[in-house]
Amino acid sequence: MARLRDSSLRELDDTPPGLLFGTAGIAWTLGDLGAHDAANELLAAAFRHPLATRSATLGGGAAGIALALMASYCRPANGTTWTGPPGCSPTCRAATRWPR
């Protein structure tokens, strides 16, 4: 994990922002592994990336970044399973577990 974290942070300017092939996907993985600070930094970089406003795709653009941001927001810091806010639909809960 340290190698992925360190190389991803070092290469922020050269990495696309998307979920499937970019910093948003790496951030999701690092967050799941407990590297929350690195994940937050990668998500912030994805959000600021020029493609975030030029591409709406899941794999390389805004949709993937949004999904990763939602998953990050919903991930509890203590490692327990997130069940959603009161009244959260099963569809919403399922969306934050993808692509696990």
VMD Tcl script that builds the backbone (N, CA, C; Angstrom):
set m [mol new atoms 300]
animate dup $m
set s [atomselect $m all]
$s set {name element resname resid chain x y z} {
  {N N MET 1 A 0.822 -1.178 0.000}
  {CA C MET 1 A 0.000 0.000 0.000}
  {C C MET 1 A 0.871 1.249 0.000}
  {N N ALA 2 A 1.979 1.216 0.718}
  {CA C ALA 2 A 2.835 2.399 0.802}
  {C C ALA 2 A 3.356 2.808 -0.577}
  {N N ARG 3 A 3.697 1.834 -1.386}
  {CA C ARG 3 A 4.202 2.136 -2.729}
  {C C ARG 3 A 3.121 2.804 -3.579}
  {N N LEU 4 A 1.905 2.261 -3.557}
  {CA C LEU 4 A 0.796 2.856 -4.300}
  {C C LEU 4 A 0.529 4.273 -3.814}
  {N N ARG 5 A 0.469 4.448 -2.504}
  {CA C ARG 5 A 0.211 5.765 -1.921}
  {C C ARG 5 A 1.289 6.763 -2.330}
  {N N ASP 6 A 2.538 6.387 -2.137}
  {CA C ASP 6 A 3.640 7.317 -2.391}
  {C C ASP 6 A 3.767 7.677 -3.870}
  {N N SER 7 A 3.658 6.680 -4.736}
  {CA C SER 7 A 3.791 6.983 -6.171}
  {C C SER 7 A 2.588 7.780 -6.678}
  {N N SER 8 A 1.421 7.511 -6.156}
  {CA C SER 8 A 0.228 8.256 -6.577}
  {C C SER 8 A 0.308 9.712 -6.159}
  {N N LEU 9 A 0.765 9.953 -4.962}
  {CA C LEU 9 A 0.894 11.336 -4.488}
  {C C LEU 9 A 1.990 12.066 -5.248}
  {N N ARG 10 A 3.050 11.357 -5.584}
  {CA C ARG 10 A 4.168 11.959 -6.304}
  {C C ARG 10 A 3.774 12.314 -7.748}
  {N N GLU 11 A 2.860 11.547 -8.342}
  {CA C GLU 11 A 2.512 11.720 -9.747}
  {C C GLU 11 A 1.122 12.345 -9.950}
  {N N LEU 12 A 0.678 13.146 -9.004}
  {CA C LEU 12 A -0.653 13.763 -9.092}
  {C C LEU 12 A -0.877 14.526 -10.384}
  {N N ASP 13 A 0.112 15.284 -10.820}
  {CA C ASP 13 A -0.057 16.130 -12.005}
  {C C ASP 13 A -0.108 15.333 -13.303}
  {N N ASP 14 A 0.375 14.105 -13.280}
  {CA C ASP 14 A 0.429 13.286 -14.493}
  {C C ASP 14 A -0.638 12.196 -14.533}
  {N N THR 15 A -1.541 12.185 -13.560}
  {CA C THR 15 A -2.546 11.129 -13.474}
  {C C THR 15 A -3.928 11.702 -13.771}
  {N N PRO 16 A -4.710 11.030 -14.627}
  {CA C PRO 16 A -6.074 11.509 -14.885}
  {C C PRO 16 A -6.941 11.375 -13.631}
  {N N PRO 17 A -8.101 12.025 -13.606}
  {CA C PRO 17 A -8.884 12.081 -12.383}
  {C C PRO 17 A -9.888 10.954 -12.166}
  {N N GLY 18 A -10.113 10.101 -13.123}
  {CA C GLY 18 A -11.269 9.209 -13.096}
  {C C GLY 18 A -11.265 8.082 -12.086}
  {N N LEU 19 A -12.401 7.433 -12.010}
  {CA C LEU 19 A -12.597 6.321 -11.081}
  {C C LEU 19 A -11.924 5.051 -11.583}
  {N N LEU 20 A -12.072 4.732 -12.854}
  {CA C LEU 20 A -11.545 3.470 -13.374}
  {C C LEU 20 A -10.068 3.533 -13.736}
  {N N PHE 21 A -9.579 4.699 -14.116}
  {CA C PHE 21 A -8.157 4.832 -14.442}
  {C C PHE 21 A -7.670 6.212 -14.038}
  {N N GLY 22 A -7.677 6.472 -12.743}
  {CA C GLY 22 A -7.220 7.771 -12.273}
  {C C GLY 22 A -7.178 7.891 -10.761}
  {N N THR 23 A -6.995 9.125 -10.311}
  {CA C THR 23 A -6.799 9.387 -8.891}
  {C C THR 23 A -8.035 9.097 -8.048}
  {N N ALA 24 A -9.233 9.240 -8.609}
  {CA C ALA 24 A -10.436 8.948 -7.825}
  {C C ALA 24 A -10.491 7.463 -7.456}
  {N N GLY 25 A -10.165 6.603 -8.400}
  {CA C GLY 25 A -10.151 5.168 -8.123}
  {C C GLY 25 A -9.058 4.777 -7.148}
  {N N ILE 26 A -7.885 5.391 -7.294}
  {CA C ILE 26 A -6.794 5.119 -6.365}
  {C C ILE 26 A -7.177 5.605 -4.970}
  {N N ALA 27 A -7.821 6.761 -4.903}
  {CA C ALA 27 A -8.264 7.298 -3.615}
  {C C ALA 27 A -9.258 6.349 -2.947}
  {N N TRP 28 A -10.187 5.805 -3.719}
  {CA C TRP 28 A -11.171 4.872 -3.171}
  {C C TRP 28 A -10.454 3.661 -2.574}
  {N N THR 29 A -9.492 3.119 -3.308}
  {CA C THR 29 A -8.743 1.953 -2.845}
  {C C THR 29 A -7.957 2.279 -1.581}
  {N N LEU 30 A -7.247 3.393 -1.589}
  {CA C LEU 30 A -6.455 3.772 -0.411}
  {C C LEU 30 A -7.353 4.030 0.796}
  {N N GLY 31 A -8.504 4.635 0.572}
  {CA C GLY 31 A -9.442 4.856 1.672}
  {C C GLY 31 A -9.916 3.547 2.267}
  {N N ASP 32 A -10.219 2.573 1.393}
  {CA C ASP 32 A -10.633 1.250 1.884}
  {C C ASP 32 A -9.523 0.570 2.672}
  {N N LEU 33 A -8.277 0.895 2.342}
  {CA C LEU 33 A -7.132 0.297 3.038}
  {C C LEU 33 A -6.723 1.076 4.282}
  {N N GLY 34 A -7.409 2.185 4.547}
  {CA C GLY 34 A -7.151 2.948 5.766}
  {C C GLY 34 A -6.239 4.149 5.613}
  {N N ALA 35 A -5.771 4.438 4.410}
  {CA C ALA 35 A -4.896 5.595 4.178}
  {C C ALA 35 A -5.762 6.813 3.852}
  {N N HIS 36 A -6.503 7.289 4.835}
  {CA C HIS 36 A -7.499 8.334 4.615}
  {C C HIS 36 A -6.903 9.678 4.203}
  {N N ASP 37 A -5.775 10.062 4.771}
  {CA C ASP 37 A -5.173 11.352 4.406}
  {C C ASP 37 A -4.744 11.364 2.944}
  {N N ALA 38 A -4.089 10.293 2.508}
  {CA C ALA 38 A -3.674 10.205 1.107}
  {C C ALA 38 A -4.896 10.157 0.194}
  {N N ALA 39 A -5.915 9.409 0.592}
  {CA C ALA 39 A -7.139 9.323 -0.201}
  {C C ALA 39 A -7.776 10.697 -0.357}
  {N N ASN 40 A -7.836 11.462 0.709}
  {CA C ASN 40 A -8.423 12.803 0.646}
  {C C ASN 40 A -7.622 13.723 -0.272}
  {N N GLU 41 A -6.298 13.609 -0.223}
  {CA C GLU 41 A -5.460 14.443 -1.083}
  {C C GLU 41 A -5.672 14.078 -2.558}
  {N N LEU 42 A -5.764 12.791 -2.844}
  {CA C LEU 42 A -6.000 12.351 -4.219}
  {C C LEU 42 A -7.381 12.781 -4.716}
  {N N LEU 43 A -8.393 12.692 -3.866}
  {CA C LEU 43 A -9.730 13.135 -4.257}
  {C C LEU 43 A -9.765 14.637 -4.532}
  {N N ALA 44 A -9.065 15.392 -3.716}
  {CA C ALA 44 A -9.007 16.843 -3.938}
  {C C ALA 44 A -8.336 17.148 -5.274}
  {N N ALA 45 A -7.277 16.410 -5.601}
  {CA C ALA 45 A -6.591 16.605 -6.878}
  {C C ALA 45 A -7.500 16.221 -8.046}
  {N N ALA 46 A -8.251 15.130 -7.896}
  {CA C ALA 46 A -9.183 14.711 -8.948}
  {C C ALA 46 A -10.233 15.788 -9.176}
  {N N PHE 47 A -10.741 16.352 -8.108}
  {CA C PHE 47 A -11.773 17.381 -8.189}
  {C C PHE 47 A -11.259 18.640 -8.899}
  {N N ARG 48 A -9.988 18.960 -8.688}
  {CA C ARG 48 A -9.384 20.157 -9.293}
  {C C ARG 48 A -8.902 19.926 -10.728}
  {N N HIS 49 A -8.792 18.694 -11.147}
  {CA C HIS 49 A -8.232 18.369 -12.456}
  {C C HIS 49 A -9.094 18.966 -13.576}
  {N N PRO 50 A -8.472 19.475 -14.649}
  {CA C PRO 50 A -9.251 20.062 -15.753}
  {C C PRO 50 A -10.277 19.112 -16.370}
  {N N LEU 51 A -9.999 17.825 -16.408}
  {CA C LEU 51 A -10.962 16.874 -16.981}
  {C C LEU 51 A -12.220 16.724 -16.136}
  {N N ALA 52 A -12.150 17.136 -14.884}
  {CA C ALA 52 A -13.324 17.033 -14.017}
  {C C ALA 52 A -14.484 17.876 -14.538}
  {N N THR 53 A -14.172 18.915 -15.288}
  {CA C THR 53 A -15.233 19.758 -15.853}
  {C C THR 53 A -15.405 19.553 -17.351}
  {N N ARG 54 A -14.554 18.738 -17.955}
  {CA C ARG 54 A -14.634 18.510 -19.406}
  {C C ARG 54 A -15.174 17.139 -19.765}
  {N N SER 55 A -15.152 16.224 -18.830}
  {CA C SER 55 A -15.606 14.863 -19.096}
  {C C SER 55 A -16.617 14.466 -18.032}
  {N N ALA 56 A -17.715 13.894 -18.454}
  {CA C ALA 56 A -18.751 13.490 -17.498}
  {C C ALA 56 A -18.747 11.992 -17.251}
  {N N THR 57 A -17.776 11.274 -17.767}
  {CA C THR 57 A -17.791 9.815 -17.723}
  {C C THR 57 A -17.467 9.251 -16.345}
  {N N LEU 58 A -17.885 8.021 -16.147}
  {CA C LEU 58 A -17.575 7.302 -14.914}
  {C C LEU 58 A -16.091 6.951 -14.844}
  {N N GLY 59 A -15.558 6.499 -15.953}
  {CA C GLY 59 A -14.172 6.036 -15.962}
  {C C GLY 59 A -13.136 7.128 -15.851}
  {N N GLY 60 A -13.385 8.267 -16.476}
  {CA C GLY 60 A -12.355 9.282 -16.514}
  {C C GLY 60 A -12.777 10.681 -16.162}
  {N N GLY 61 A -13.984 10.865 -15.676}
  {CA C GLY 61 A -14.446 12.228 -15.453}
  {C C GLY 61 A -15.277 12.427 -14.211}
  {N N ALA 62 A -16.191 13.383 -14.313}
  {CA C ALA 62 A -16.938 13.886 -13.164}
  {C C ALA 62 A -17.807 12.829 -12.473}
  {N N ALA 63 A -18.426 11.936 -13.239}
  {CA C ALA 63 A -19.293 10.923 -12.612}
  {C C ALA 63 A -18.489 10.003 -11.697}
  {N N GLY 64 A -17.333 9.591 -12.157}
  {CA C GLY 64 A -16.482 8.736 -11.330}
  {C C GLY 64 A -15.943 9.459 -10.109}
  {N N ILE 65 A -15.585 10.716 -10.283}
  {CA C ILE 65 A -15.105 11.513 -9.154}
  {C C ILE 65 A -16.217 11.672 -8.125}
  {N N ALA 66 A -17.423 11.956 -8.592}
  {CA C ALA 66 A -18.555 12.123 -7.674}
  {C C ALA 66 A -18.835 10.844 -6.895}
  {N N LEU 67 A -18.778 9.711 -7.563}
  {CA C LEU 67 A -19.017 8.442 -6.887}
  {C C LEU 67 A -17.939 8.173 -5.839}
  {N N ALA 68 A -16.689 8.471 -6.170}
  {CA C ALA 68 A -15.600 8.292 -5.207}
  {C C ALA 68 A -15.742 9.251 -4.022}
  {N N LEU 69 A -16.161 10.486 -4.296}
  {CA C LEU 69 A -16.387 11.444 -3.207}
  {C C LEU 69 A -17.504 10.969 -2.290}
  {N N MET 70 A -18.574 10.431 -2.873}
  {CA C MET 70 A -19.678 9.928 -2.068}
  {C C MET 70 A -19.223 8.747 -1.204}
  {N N ALA 71 A -18.467 7.856 -1.787}
  {CA C ALA 71 A -17.969 6.712 -1.024}
  {C C ALA 71 A -17.051 7.162 0.106}
  {N N SER 72 A -16.227 8.156 -0.165}
  {CA C SER 72 A -15.328 8.671 0.864}
  {C C SER 72 A -16.106 9.328 1.996}
  {N N TYR 73 A -17.112 10.098 1.636}
  {CA C TYR 73 A -17.933 10.764 2.638}
  {C C TYR 73 A -18.661 9.749 3.521}
  {N N CYS 74 A -19.066 8.666 2.921}
  {CA C CYS 74 A -19.857 7.670 3.632}
  {C C CYS 74 A -19.005 6.648 4.379}
  {N N ARG 75 A -17.701 6.678 4.197}
  {CA C ARG 75 A -16.829 5.705 4.847}
  {C C ARG 75 A -16.551 6.159 6.275}
  {N N PRO 76 A -16.951 5.368 7.261}
  {CA C PRO 76 A -16.663 5.746 8.641}
  {C C PRO 76 A -15.175 5.606 8.936}
  {N N ALA 77 A -14.648 6.519 9.728}
  {CA C ALA 77 A -13.229 6.509 10.054}
  {C C ALA 77 A -12.841 5.325 10.926}
  {N N ASN 78 A -13.793 4.745 11.639}
  {CA C ASN 78 A -13.458 3.661 12.555}
  {C C ASN 78 A -13.466 2.283 11.894}
  {N N GLY 79 A -13.700 2.235 10.572}
  {CA C GLY 79 A -13.635 0.974 9.861}
  {C C GLY 79 A -14.884 0.115 9.923}
  {N N THR 80 A -15.921 0.588 10.570}
  {CA C THR 80 A -17.154 -0.190 10.608}
  {C C THR 80 A -17.883 -0.065 9.280}
  {N N THR 81 A -18.872 -0.863 9.077}
  {CA C THR 81 A -19.646 -0.808 7.846}
  {C C THR 81 A -20.628 0.353 7.910}
  {N N TRP 82 A -20.639 1.158 6.894}
  {CA C TRP 82 A -21.566 2.284 6.830}
  {C C TRP 82 A -22.932 1.767 6.433}
  {N N THR 83 A -23.941 2.162 7.155}
  {CA C THR 83 A -25.297 1.719 6.839}
  {C C THR 83 A -26.146 2.850 6.287}
  {N N GLY 84 A -25.587 4.012 6.156}
  {CA C GLY 84 A -26.321 5.138 5.592}
  {C C GLY 84 A -27.016 5.953 6.657}
  {N N PRO 85 A -27.374 7.173 6.305}
  {CA C PRO 85 A -28.103 8.009 7.246}
  {C C PRO 85 A -29.518 7.471 7.428}
  {N N PRO 86 A -30.198 7.895 8.483}
  {CA C PRO 86 A -31.580 7.457 8.666}
  {C C PRO 86 A -32.411 7.768 7.417}
  {N N GLY 87 A -33.151 6.795 6.959}
  {CA C GLY 87 A -33.985 6.985 5.784}
  {C C GLY 87 A -33.271 6.773 4.463}
  {N N CYS 88 A -31.994 6.434 4.497}
  {CA C CYS 88 A -31.240 6.206 3.264}
  {C C CYS 88 A -31.760 4.944 2.583}
  {N N SER 89 A -31.988 5.038 1.298}
  {CA C SER 89 A -32.545 3.903 0.572}
  {C C SER 89 A -31.496 2.811 0.372}
  {N N PRO 90 A -31.934 1.568 0.196}
  {CA C PRO 90 A -30.981 0.487 -0.103}
  {C C PRO 90 A -30.173 0.761 -1.373}
  {N N THR 91 A -30.766 1.459 -2.327}
  {CA C THR 91 A -30.055 1.782 -3.560}
  {C C THR 91 A -28.878 2.702 -3.270}
  {N N CYS 92 A -29.091 3.693 -2.419}
  {CA C CYS 92 A -28.017 4.610 -2.027}
  {C C CYS 92 A -26.913 3.844 -1.320}
  {N N ARG 93 A -27.277 2.982 -0.389}
  {CA C ARG 93 A -26.269 2.194 0.326}
  {C C ARG 93 A -25.495 1.302 -0.637}
  {N N ALA 94 A -26.174 0.684 -1.575}
  {CA C ALA 94 A -25.518 -0.199 -2.535}
  {C C ALA 94 A -24.557 0.581 -3.433}
  {N N ALA 95 A -24.930 1.795 -3.796}
  {CA C ALA 95 A -24.083 2.595 -4.678}
  {C C ALA 95 A -22.744 2.913 -4.041}
  {N N THR 96 A -22.700 3.080 -2.737}
  {CA C THR 96 A -21.447 3.419 -2.081}
  {C C THR 96 A -20.577 2.207 -1.874}
  {N N ARG 97 A -21.099 1.016 -2.108}
  {CA C ARG 97 A -20.277 -0.196 -1.978}
  {C C ARG 97 A -19.684 -0.638 -3.305}
  {N N TRP 98 A -20.084 -0.034 -4.399}
  {CA C TRP 98 A -19.536 -0.389 -5.696}
  {C C TRP 98 A -18.188 0.265 -5.844}
  {N N PRO 99 A -17.173 -0.334 -6.372}
  {CA C PRO 99 A -17.075 -1.592 -7.095}
  {C C PRO 99 A -16.526 -2.735 -6.259}
  {N N ARG 100 A -16.723 -2.755 -5.004}
  {CA C ARG 100 A -16.149 -3.801 -4.138}
  {C C ARG 100 A -16.584 -5.173 -4.499}
}
mol reanalyze $m
mol bondsrecalc $m
mol representation Tube
mol addrep $m
